[in-house]
Amino acid sequence: MTMIVVLVLLAIIGYAAYRLVSSHDHKPGQAAGVGAAAATSTQPSVRPTPSVSASPTPAVTPSDVVIKVDAVEECWVLLTRTSDGSQIFMGVVPAGSSMTWTEKQAVSIRLGNPGGITLTVDGQQQSLNTVLPVTLSYSPQGGATPSASAGSSSGAQSG
């Protein structure tokens, strides 16, 4: 079962990397047409609306970590709990929209197109100096751990 999950994740990451590379070869208007054709054959047609909040926005406390993704370009995102690896969100944040998560425990976020988004954690904009897929970890006590594993499909960290 674990091997199947790993293979599916690798396929998704490979697809995201393909989309990232292929979208840089076209102008924005052309990329949308190519993406629309690909989306009809390989992805469900469900698209989130701009300014979607991924979870209800309760009063934020110091023991929370608030992550906001503002997409300038389409970006695949995988958000998981660091403690047990359980998935909070996996999907594409469309260009021109944003998503926000408020979590009470440490999380890891995998970004397929980090150059196409603005990432804000606890109100502070994060510097993403890569166009390769990257995994970052954050904890609620202000423990932003930019332990990036850029370009690798394994989010393993020592600790």
Secondary structure, DSSP 8 states (H G I E B T S, - for coil): -HHHHHHHHHHHHHHHHHHHHHHTTS-HHHHHHHHHHHHHHHS-S----TTEESS------TT-EEEEEEESS-EEEEEEETTT--EEEEEEE-TT-EEEEEESS-EEEEES-GGGEEEEETTEE-----SS-EEEEEETTTEEE----TT-S------
